[in-house]
Amino acid sequence: MTVIAVYSSKGGVGKTTLAISLAGLSASQSCRRTLLWDLDPQGAASFLLGGEKAEYQHGFHNIETIFTQKLDPKNFIIPTELPELDLLPADISLRHLDAILLKLDKRKRLKKILHFLAKDYDRIIMDCPPMVGALSDQLAEAVSLIVVPVPPDPLAYRSYQEIVSYFSEKSQMTFALMPVFNMVDKRRITHKQAMEREKDWPVIPRTCLFEKMAQHRRPITTYAPRSSASLGLADLWLTVERRLMTLKL
């Protein structure tokens, strides 16, 4: 099993759409048994994949109890409409997750939960909330790859540099960081300049098709497979797979 986190300390950079797209490609393009774990209390990924229905159908406890009690996380997992793709949904109880992790004082709680899921999945992709704290510290202990969406603007680029600095302060980084230019408009001068500065970064173009995910409730690659965004995402997933092969997992 390999764990990939889609993470940024900055909000509004397209983490959720990127996480859903990568999870969909893991399941469909690579035929991997894939779990999308929504850790954002807003639950956008859960909504987009139909996860909000499960709370009423199955009478789930608050999702935070996965961390606070010795509950089997598999009891919360639901299938999606896509073959090979399951969802561990979020709810509002996760709004206190950082404080919960600090109170528990268990640095590897996230890693242990992932260990419970290892036999059932080849890939676990995590949609993370925009924060720096106990959760990001535990991500550093638990994942193999952190994908960081970076819109090509100065504030987002500054945020990425802060992320690099933050994780570099750890005594030993056992994971890789992969920045991705997201929501790119090649007509804008600032976007062109950013891409010239970081020529090796993958590029996902801005498109209104992402907004239609709320209508289709599935990854963009399923309803607009020939779009420039879908082609860019497919290339990104191949880059992710190649990067994982170079890591000591």
Secondary structure as UniProt FT lines:
FT   STRAND          2..6
FT   HELIX           15..28
FT   STRAND          34..38
FT   TURN            41..42
FT   HELIX           44..48
FT   TURN            49..51
FT   HELIX           52..58
FT   TURN            63..64
FT   HELIX           65..68
FT   HELIX           73..76
FT   STRAND          78..79
FT   TURN            83..84
FT   STRAND          85..88
FT   HELIX           92..96
FT   HELIX           97..104
FT   TURN            107..108
FT   HELIX           109..117
FT   TURN            118..120
FT   STRAND          123..127
FT   HELIX           134..142
FT   STRAND          145..150
FT   HELIX           154..168
FT   STRAND          176..184
FT   TURN            186..187
FT   HELIX           189..197
FT   TURN            199..200
FT   STRAND          203..205
FT   HELIX           208..212
FT   HELIX           213..216
FT   HELIX           220..223
FT   TURN            225..226
FT   HELIX           228..246
//
